[in-house]
Amino acid sequence: MNLFARMRDDILAALADMQAAGELPGGLDTANVTVEPPRDPAHGDMATNAAMVLAKPAGMKPRDIAAALSTRLAALDHVAEAEVAGPGFLNLRLADSVWADVIATVIEDHDFGRSDMGAGQRVNVEYVSANPTGPLHVGHTRGAVFGDALANLLDYTGWDVTREYYINDGGAQVDVLARSVYLRYLEAHGQEVAFADGTYPGDYLVAVGEALKDKVGDAYVDKGEDVWLEQIRDFATDAMMDLIRADLAALGVEMDKFYSEKSLYGTGRIEAALDTLDGKGLIYVGTLEPPKGKLPDDWEAREQTLFRSTDHGDDVDRPVKKSDGSWTYFAPDIAYHYDKIDRGFDALIDVFGADHGGYVKRMKAAVSALSDGQVPLDIKLCQLVKLWKNGEPFTMSKRAGNFITLRDVVDEVGPDVTRFTMLTRKNDAPLDFDFAKAVEQSKDNPVFYVQYAHARIRSVERKADALEIAMGPPQLSDPAEFDVARKLAEWPRLVEIAAKNHEPHRIAFYLYDLASSFHSLWNKGNDDPSLRIIQEDHPRVTAGKLALPRAVANVLSAGLGILGVTPLEELR
């Protein structure tokens, strides 16, 4: 039950009655009529902009429309009051019985909050997609959590979701990986080695070098790259992907598909994608304008094969084939997204790191061109994470050598705390991750505060079970109880807004607000015994009060599930 959608339907029906009665002209577009919580709760339970958005096309004063609309809405059984405010806003206060019905619905309907807005459409969410050259770092952690929570959110709202990881195993970085593993291989044979700039010196490759020694013995010792480069590249990439899969599993992330960039080469897939663009008149041979500002010393004008991406919203056209005939890094990415379109996805979402901001327009242009504008691509950028420990920046890792790994974070605070904390800011805002605050048991720690609410409710229910008091129909009497019920009613609306905007952080924010409203009620009961949930001398009162916390626990559990966090049954 989406109470806000139900009220919007009531408003649209009332507007239709007004049109039939000649109080409003016919044919008005009501698409922009909204119903939402008022900014100030003192103004009521809901507010609508109906009169404001219809006044101009109707040629009427907003307050006149609002006054006529308020009369009709006030006549509804579930509306206690409809008040015109300001230039023509309409504030609504609902009958007390509505909130008891909300609580009963939350308890009885295990799908409360779920939506079919996705209508079974297929969406591909690509996230993490880190180069297979080492363990995942803290930046990847944020992208992994964001992408996974977004995929869960879309699944919760009726989309058919595919979670996908693009393995960047076709570029020069995997050659660097192979050379780095070769050094560890020589080291495993007792040789002293030195890591040049640009190689990967982390200890995580020691075991890979030893495993390579176990597999091939001394076959590659002191041999040239022509003997071992390709073989070690494949061996090392597989080892790194095993490491990455283990990292993701530690965070609770499970992909549906891993897609290899290397599979695009030599298979005609890149050529097919570019032929499709060429058939649309979007591929040509030309010379790009020099970059703005000071020219690099090695810059020179060269003829290249270019994609006319400016026809689809990009700032400049983009090279897809170099003057020497080799592909640019953009060409396989075009082919990869062409493959997604060919697989029949209705929508695409890419989750990139903050350093990929310059890639957004060109990738959107490619998808727009390849799909004739029929398949939307949303690219979400995850900003940087700054780690703090003991009041100091935390920047080094024994495991990786020069960066903080996903495992460093998860080992320190656990996957649940990691996931929730990574969603306490919108993805495009920088995030400070303080290890001490992340495990602090206080209101200032959102993950603790939400988990504490759930654990506190479970404790109450265990006590009620011990007293053999069963939950009865919901009974509300105090304003604090109604406040909690109002917050529960917002859940279905909030879920759809978060899914529509691809913003899973809204779920974390909502859960904190819901937990806060419940804790406020609990604290009020410390001063007023009549508000306590368990009243041993009054089992019938207790039975009526058990429904509200049960409803809160249900929604907290559902929301934490979207975030990929396990609700705590008790605090430890």
JOFEN-V867334 format. One record per pair of residues at least 24 apart in sequence whose ideal C-beta (glycine too) atoms are under 8 Angstrom apart, sorted by the first residue. I is the first residue (numbers start at 1). J is the second residue. D is the distance in Angstrom with one decimal. If there is no record, write none. Layout:
# JOFEN-V867334
I|J|D + I|J|D
This chain:
# JOFEN-V867334
1|102|7.2 + 1|105|4.9 + 1|109|7.2 + 1|112|7.1 + 1|492|7.0 + 2|115|7.9 + 2|492|4.0 + 2|493|5.9 + 2|496|7.6 + 3|98|7.3 + 3|102|6.5 + 3|489|4.6 + 3|492|7.6 + 3|493|7.8 + 4|35|4.9 + 4|36|6.7 + 4|46|6.7 + 4|489|7.7 + 4|490|7.7 + 4|492|7.7 + 4|493|4.5 + 5|35|7.8 + 5|492|7.5 + 5|493|7.2 + 7|35|4.9 + 7|46|5.8 + 7|48|7.7 + 7|92|6.9 + 8|33|6.7 + 8|34|7.4 + 8|35|4.5 + 8|48|7.6 + 10|73|6.6 + 10|76|6.2 + 10|79|7.9 + 11|35|6.6 + 11|48|5.7 + 11|50|5.5 + 11|69|7.1 + 11|73|6.9 + 14|69|5.8 + 14|72|4.1 + 14|73|5.9 + 15|50|6.6 + 15|54|7.5 + 15|69|6.9 + 17|72|6.3 + 18|65|8.0 + 18|68|5.9 + 18|69|6.9 + 18|72|7.2 + 23|68|5.3 + 24|54|7.2 + 24|58|5.7 + 24|60|7.5 + 24|65|7.0 + 24|68|7.9 + 25|57|8.0 + 25|58|5.5 + 25|59|7.3 + 28|54|5.6 + 28|57|5.7 + 28|58|6.1 + 29|57|6.9 + 30|54|7.2 + 36|493|7.6 + 37|486|7.7 + 37|490|6.4 + 38|91|5.9 + 41|483|7.6 + 41|486|7.7 + 43|83|8.0 + 43|85|6.6 + 43|91|4.7 + 44|81|7.1 + 44|83|6.9 + 44|91|3.9 + 44|92|5.4 + 44|93|4.4 + 45|92|6.0 + 45|93|5.4 + 45|94|4.8 + 45|486|6.2 + 46|91|7.5 + 46|92|4.4 + 46|94|7.2 + 47|85|7.9 + 47|89|5.8 + 47|90|6.7 + 47|91|5.1 + 47|92|7.0 + 48|89|7.4 + 48|90|5.0 + 48|92|7.1 + 49|89|6.5 + 50|90|6.6 + 51|84|7.9 + 51|88|4.1 + 51|89|7.3 + 51|90|6.3 + 52|87|7.0 + 52|88|5.1 + 52|89|6.5 + 55|88|6.5 + 61|88|7.3 + 62|87|5.5 + 62|88|2.5 + 63|87|6.8 + 63|88|4.8 + 66|90|4.8 + 96|476|6.9 + 96|482|7.4 + 99|476|5.9 + 99|482|5.6 + 99|485|3.8 + 99|486|6.8 + 99|489|7.4 + 100|473|7.3 + 100|474|4.7 + 100|475|7.5 + 100|476|5.9 + 100|485|7.6 + 102|485|5.5 + 102|488|5.8 + 102|489|4.8 + 102|551|7.8 + 103|474|4.1 + 103|476|7.7 + 103|485|5.8 + 103|488|6.8 + 103|547|5.3 + 103|548|5.7 + 103|551|4.6 + 104|473|7.0 + 104|474|5.9 + 104|547|7.1 + 106|488|5.7 + 106|491|7.9 + 106|551|3.9 + 106|554|5.5 + 106|555|6.3 + 107|471|7.9 + 107|547|6.3 + 107|550|5.6 + 107|551|5.5 + 107|554|6.6 + 110|554|7.7 + 112|491|7.1 + 112|492|7.0 + 112|554|7.1 + 112|555|7.3 + 112|558|7.6 + 113|156|7.6 + 113|491|4.6 + 113|492|4.9 + 113|495|5.1 + 113|555|6.8 + 113|558|5.7 + 114|156|5.9 + 114|157|7.2 + 114|158|7.7 + 114|495|7.7 + 115|156|7.3 + 115|157|4.3 + 115|158|5.7 + 115|492|6.8 + 115|495|6.2 + 115|496|5.3 + 115|499|7.1 + 116|157|7.6 + 116|158|4.1 + 117|157|5.1 + 117|158|5.6 + 117|496|5.7 + 117|499|6.6 + 117|500|7.3 + 118|154|6.3 + 118|157|5.3 + 118|158|3.5 + 118|159|3.3 + 118|160|7.4 + 118|499|7.5 + 119|158|5.9 + 120|158|6.5 + 120|159|7.5 + 120|160|5.5 + 121|159|5.9 + 121|160|6.6 + 121|346|4.1 + 121|347|6.6 + 122|159|7.5 + 122|160|4.6 + 122|162|7.1 + 122|344|6.3 + 122|345|4.9 + 122|346|5.1 + 122|347|7.7 + 123|154|5.8 + 123|159|4.8 + 123|160|7.0 + 123|161|5.6 + 123|162|7.3 + 123|345|6.4 + 123|346|6.5 + 123|347|4.5 + 123|348|7.3 + 123|349|6.5 + 124|162|4.9 + 124|164|5.7 + 124|340|5.3 + 124|343|7.7 + 124|345|4.5 + 124|347|7.6 + 124|348|5.2 + 124|349|7.0 + 125|150|6.1 + 125|151|4.5 + 125|154|7.0 + 125|161|6.1 + 125|162|7.0 + 125|163|5.7 + 125|164|6.8 + 125|349|4.7 + 125|351|7.2 + 126|164|4.7 + 126|165|7.2 + 126|166|5.7 + 126|348|7.5 + 126|349|7.0 + 126|350|5.1 + 126|351|6.8 + 127|151|7.7 + 127|163|7.4 + 127|164|7.8 + 127|165|7.4 + 127|350|7.8 + 127|351|3.8 + 128|165|5.5 + 128|244|7.8 + 128|248|7.0 + 128|253|7.5 + 128|255|8.0 + 128|351|7.6 + 129|165|5.6 + 129|166|4.2 + 129|167|7.5 + 129|168|6.7 + 130|168|7.7 + 130|244|6.7 + 131|168|4.8 + 131|171|7.8 + 131|173|5.1 + 131|174|7.8 + 132|167|5.8 + 132|168|6.8 + 132|169|5.6 + 132|174|6.8 + 132|177|7.3 + 132|237|5.0 + 132|240|4.1 + 132|241|5.3 + 132|244|6.5 + 133|173|5.5 + 133|174|7.0 + 133|176|7.1 + 133|177|4.6 + 133|200|5.9 + 133|240|6.2 + 134|177|8.0 + 134|200|5.9 + 134|202|5.9 + 134|204|6.0 + 134|205|7.8 + 134|240|6.5 + 134|243|7.7 + 134|400|6.4 + 135|202|7.7 + 135|204|5.6 + 135|243|5.7 + 135|244|7.2 + 135|247|5.8 + 135|399|6.5 + 135|400|5.9 + 135|405|4.5 + 135|406|6.7 + 135|407|6.4 + 136|244|6.0 + 136|247|4.6 + 136|248|7.4 + 136|405|6.4 + 136|406|4.1 + 136|407|8.0 + 137|400|7.0 + 137|403|4.7 + 137|404|6.1 + 137|405|5.7 + 137|406|6.8 + 138|385|5.0 + 138|387|6.2 + 138|403|7.5 + 138|404|4.6 + 138|405|7.3 + 138|406|6.8 + 138|408|7.6 + 138|409|5.9 + 138|433|7.5 + 139|353|5.6 + 139|354|7.7 + 139|382|7.2 + 139|384|6.5 + 139|385|6.2 + 140|353|7.8 + 140|406|6.2 + 141|251|6.8 + 141|385|7.2 + 141|406|4.5 + 141|409|5.9 + 141|410|8.0 + 141|418|6.7 + 141|422|6.6 + 142|382|4.9 + 142|383|8.0 + 142|385|5.2 + 142|422|5.0 + 142|427|7.6 + 142|431|6.7 + 143|351|5.1 + 143|352|7.6 + 143|353|6.2 + 143|382|4.6 + 144|248|6.4 + 144|251|5.9 + 144|253|5.2 + 144|406|7.3 + 145|251|7.0 + 145|253|7.8 + 145|418|7.1 + 145|419|4.9 + 145|422|4.1 + 145|423|6.4 + 145|564|7.3 + 146|351|6.0 + 146|380|6.9 + 146|382|5.5 + 146|422|6.9 + 146|423|7.0 + 146|427|5.1 + 146|504|6.6 + 147|351|4.2 + 148|251|7.9 + 148|252|7.5 + 148|253|4.8 + 148|419|7.9 + 148|564|5.6 + 149|419|7.3 + 149|423|6.0 + 149|504|3.8 + 149|507|7.3 + 149|562|6.3 + 149|563|5.2 + 149|564|6.0 + 150|349|6.9 + 150|351|7.4 + 150|380|7.5 + 150|502|5.8 + 150|504|5.0 + 152|504|7.6 + 152|561|7.2 + 152|562|4.7 + 152|563|7.4 + 152|564|6.3 + 153|495|7.4 + 153|498|6.0 + 153|499|5.2 + 153|504|5.1 + 153|507|6.8 + 153|562|5.3 + 154|499|5.9 + 156|495|6.6 + 156|499|7.3 + 156|558|8.0 + 156|562|5.6 + 157|495|6.3 + 157|496|6.4 + 157|499|4.1 + 159|347|8.0 + 159|499|7.9 + 162|256|5.0 + 162|257|6.3 + 162|345|7.3 + 163|254|7.3 + 163|255|5.1 + 163|256|4.7 + 163|257|7.4 + 164|255|6.5 + 164|256|6.5 + 164|257|4.7 + 164|258|7.6 + 164|259|6.1 + 165|255|4.8 + 165|257|7.2 + 165|258|4.9 + 165|259|7.1 + 166|259|5.2 + 166|261|6.6 + 166|336|6.3 + 167|237|7.7 + 167|241|6.6 + 167|258|5.8 + 167|259|6.6 + 167|260|4.8 + 167|261|6.1 + 167|262|7.6 + 168|261|5.4 + 169|237|5.1 + 169|260|5.7 + 169|261|5.5 + 169|262|4.7 + 170|260|7.8 + 170|261|3.9 + 170|262|4.6 + 170|264|6.9 + 170|265|5.8 + 170|332|6.0 + 171|261|7.4 + 171|329|6.5 + 174|233|5.3 + 174|236|7.4 + 174|237|5.7 + 175|229|6.7 + 175|233|6.4 + 176|200|6.8 + 177|233|7.0 + 177|236|5.0 + 177|237|7.0 + 177|240|6.9 + 178|228|7.8 + 178|229|5.6 + 178|232|4.3 + 178|233|4.1 + 178|236|5.5 + 179|225|7.7 + 179|229|7.7 + 180|205|5.8 + 180|236|7.9 + 181|205|5.7 + 181|208|5.2 + 181|209|5.8 + 181|212|6.4 + 181|232|5.6 + 181|235|7.4 + 181|236|4.3 + 181|239|7.9 + 182|209|7.9 + 182|220|7.0 + 182|228|6.5 + 182|232|5.7 + 183|209|7.4 + 184|208|6.2 + 184|209|2.6 + 184|210|7.5 + 184|212|7.8 + 185|209|4.3 + 185|212|4.7 + 185|213|5.8 + 185|220|6.5 + 185|221|7.9 + 185|232|7.5 + 186|221|6.7 + 188|212|7.5 + 188|213|4.3 + 189|213|6.3 + 189|218|6.4 + 189|221|5.7 + 201|401|5.3 + 201|402|7.7 + 202|399|6.9 + 202|400|4.6 + 202|401|3.9 + 202|402|7.3 + 203|398|6.9 + 203|399|6.3 + 203|400|7.9 + 203|401|6.5 + 204|243|6.8 + 204|399|5.9 + 204|400|6.5 + 205|236|7.9 + 208|235|7.9 + 208|236|6.1 + 208|239|4.7 + 208|240|7.9 + 211|239|6.9 + 212|236|7.9 + 247|405|7.5 + 247|406|4.8 + 247|407|6.0 + 250|406|7.1 + 250|407|6.3 + 250|410|5.1 + 250|415|6.5 + 251|406|6.2 + 251|410|6.0 + 251|415|5.3 + 251|418|6.6 + 251|419|6.9 + 252|415|5.1 + 252|419|6.9 + 252|564|5.1 + 253|564|7.6 + 259|336|6.9 + 259|339|7.8 + 261|332|5.5 + 261|336|7.0 + 264|332|4.8 + 264|335|4.9 + 264|336|6.5 + 264|339|7.8 + 265|332|7.2 + 269|335|4.8 + 269|338|7.6 + 269|339|6.5 + 270|327|6.2 + 270|331|5.4 + 270|332|5.8 + 270|334|7.6 + 270|335|4.3 + 272|335|7.3 + 272|338|7.2 + 273|331|7.9 + 273|334|5.1 + 273|335|4.1 + 273|338|3.8 + 273|339|7.9 + 273|370|6.9 + 274|305|7.9 + 274|307|7.8 + 274|320|6.0 + 274|321|7.9 + 274|331|6.8 + 274|334|7.0 + 274|335|7.7 + 276|338|6.7 + 276|370|6.1 + 277|307|6.1 + 277|334|7.5 + 277|366|7.8 + 277|369|5.9 + 277|370|6.9 + 280|369|6.3 + 281|308|7.5 + 282|307|6.0 + 282|308|4.4 + 282|309|7.9 + 282|311|6.3 + 282|369|5.6 + 283|307|6.2 + 283|308|7.2 + 283|320|7.2 + 284|308|6.5 + 286|317|7.4 + 288|316|7.0 + 288|317|7.0 + 288|319|6.8 + 289|316|7.4 + 307|334|7.3 + 307|362|7.9 + 307|365|7.7 + 307|366|7.0 + 307|369|7.8 + 309|361|7.5 + 309|362|5.4 + 309|365|3.9 + 309|366|6.9 + 309|369|7.6 + 310|365|7.8 + 311|365|7.7 + 311|369|7.2 + 312|364|7.4 + 312|365|3.7 + 312|366|7.7 + 312|368|4.3 + 312|369|5.0 + 313|361|6.2 + 313|364|6.5 + 313|365|5.5 + 313|368|7.0 + 314|361|4.5 + 314|362|5.2 + 314|364|7.9 + 314|365|4.3 + 315|361|6.2 + 318|362|5.0 + 318|365|7.9 + 330|362|6.6 + 330|366|8.0 + 333|363|6.7 + 333|366|7.6 + 334|366|4.7 + 334|370|7.4 + 337|363|7.0 + 337|366|6.1 + 337|367|5.3 + 337|370|6.8 + 337|377|7.4 + 338|370|5.1 + 341|367|7.1 + 341|370|5.6 + 341|371|5.1 + 341|375|5.4 + 345|375|6.7 + 346|375|6.8 + 347|375|6.6 + 347|376|5.3 + 347|377|7.8 + 347|378|7.5 + 348|375|6.2 + 348|376|7.1 + 348|377|4.5 + 348|378|7.4 + 349|377|7.5 + 349|378|5.0 + 349|379|7.6 + 349|380|6.7 + 349|502|6.5 + 350|377|6.8 + 350|378|7.6 + 350|379|4.7 + 350|380|7.3 + 351|379|7.9 + 351|380|5.1 + 351|382|6.4 + 351|427|8.0 + 352|379|6.0 + 352|380|7.2 + 352|381|5.4 + 352|382|7.2 + 353|381|7.2 + 353|382|6.0 + 354|381|5.6 + 354|382|6.5 + 354|383|4.8 + 354|384|5.6 + 356|381|6.7 + 357|381|5.8 + 378|502|5.7 + 380|427|5.5 + 380|428|7.7 + 380|502|6.1 + 381|427|6.9 + 381|428|5.7 + 382|427|4.9 + 382|428|7.7 + 383|427|6.9 + 383|428|5.7 + 383|429|5.9 + 383|430|4.8 + 383|431|6.9 + 384|430|5.4 + 384|431|7.6 + 385|422|7.5 + 385|430|7.6 + 385|431|5.0 + 385|432|7.9 + 385|433|5.5 + 386|430|6.8 + 386|431|7.2 + 386|432|5.2 + 386|433|7.0 + 387|433|5.1 + 387|434|8.0 + 387|435|7.2 + 388|432|6.3 + 388|433|6.9 + 388|434|4.3 + 388|435|6.8 + 388|436|7.7 + 389|434|7.7 + 389|435|4.7 + 389|436|7.2 + 390|436|7.0 + 394|435|7.0 + 409|433|7.3 + 413|438|4.9 + 413|439|5.7 + 416|447|7.1 + 416|451|7.8 + 416|565|4.6 + 416|566|5.7 + 417|447|5.3 + 419|563|5.9 + 419|564|5.2 + 419|565|5.4 + 420|446|6.7 + 420|447|3.9 + 420|450|7.3 + 420|508|6.3 + 420|560|7.9 + 420|563|6.0 + 420|565|5.3 + 421|446|7.7 + 421|447|6.0 + 423|504|6.0 + 423|505|5.0 + 423|507|7.4 + 423|508|4.3 + 423|563|5.9 + 424|505|7.1 + 424|508|5.8 + 424|509|8.0 + 425|505|6.5 + 426|503|6.7 + 426|505|5.1 + 427|503|7.7 + 427|505|6.9 + 441|571|7.8 + 443|516|7.8 + 443|519|7.6 + 446|508|6.8 + 446|511|8.0 + 446|512|4.7 + 447|565|7.5 + 449|512|6.3 + 449|515|5.2 + 449|516|7.1 + 449|519|7.2 + 450|511|4.8 + 450|512|5.9 + 450|514|8.0 + 450|515|4.6 + 450|556|6.5 + 450|560|7.1 + 451|567|7.0 + 451|568|4.5 + 451|571|7.4 + 452|515|7.3 + 452|519|7.6 + 452|568|8.0 + 452|571|6.4 + 453|514|7.5 + 453|515|3.8 + 453|518|5.1 + 453|519|6.2 + 453|552|6.9 + 453|556|6.2 + 454|515|8.0 + 454|553|5.7 + 454|556|4.7 + 454|557|6.8 + 454|560|7.5 + 454|567|4.6 + 454|568|5.9 + 454|569|7.9 + 455|568|4.5 + 455|569|6.4 + 455|570|5.1 + 455|571|4.8 + 456|518|8.0 + 456|519|8.0 + 456|522|6.9 + 457|518|7.6 + 457|549|4.4 + 457|550|7.3 + 457|552|6.2 + 457|553|4.3 + 457|556|7.9 + 458|553|6.8 + 458|568|8.0 + 458|569|4.9 + 458|570|6.4 + 459|570|6.5 + 460|533|5.2 + 460|534|6.1 + 460|546|7.5 + 460|549|5.9 + 461|546|7.2 + 461|549|7.5 + 461|550|7.1 + 461|553|7.9 + 463|534|5.5 + 464|534|6.3 + 464|542|6.6 + 464|546|5.8 + 467|534|7.4 + 467|536|6.3 + 467|539|7.2 + 467|542|7.7 + 469|534|7.9 + 469|539|5.0 + 469|542|5.0 + 469|543|5.7 + 469|546|7.3 + 470|543|6.3 + 471|543|6.1 + 471|546|4.1 + 471|547|5.6 + 471|550|6.1 + 472|540|7.3 + 472|543|3.5 + 472|544|5.1 + 472|546|7.2 + 472|547|7.0 + 473|544|6.5 + 473|547|6.8 + 474|544|6.6 + 474|547|3.6 + 474|548|6.1 + 474|551|7.7 + 475|541|7.5 + 475|544|3.1 + 475|545|6.4 + 475|547|7.5 + 476|548|7.1 + 478|521|7.7 + 478|524|7.3 + 478|528|8.0 + 478|531|5.6 + 480|517|7.7 + 480|520|6.0 + 480|521|4.3 + 480|524|5.2 + 480|531|7.1 + 481|521|6.2 + 481|531|7.7 + 481|548|6.1 + 483|517|5.3 + 483|520|7.5 + 483|521|7.5 + 484|514|7.7 + 484|517|4.8 + 484|518|5.7 + 484|521|5.7 + 484|548|6.0 + 484|552|6.4 + 485|548|6.9 + 485|551|7.9 + 487|513|6.3 + 487|514|5.1 + 487|517|4.9 + 488|514|7.2 + 488|551|5.6 + 488|552|6.8 + 488|555|5.9 + 491|555|5.2 + 491|558|7.8 + 491|559|7.7 + 495|562|8.0 + 504|562|6.9 + 504|563|6.9 + 507|559|5.2 + 507|562|5.3 + 507|563|6.0 + 508|559|8.0 + 508|563|6.2 + 510|559|6.7 + 511|556|6.1 + 511|559|4.6 + 511|560|6.9 + 511|563|7.8 + 514|552|6.5 + 514|555|6.4 + 514|556|6.6 + 514|559|7.8 + 515|556|6.9 + 518|549|7.1 + 518|552|5.1 + 521|548|8.0
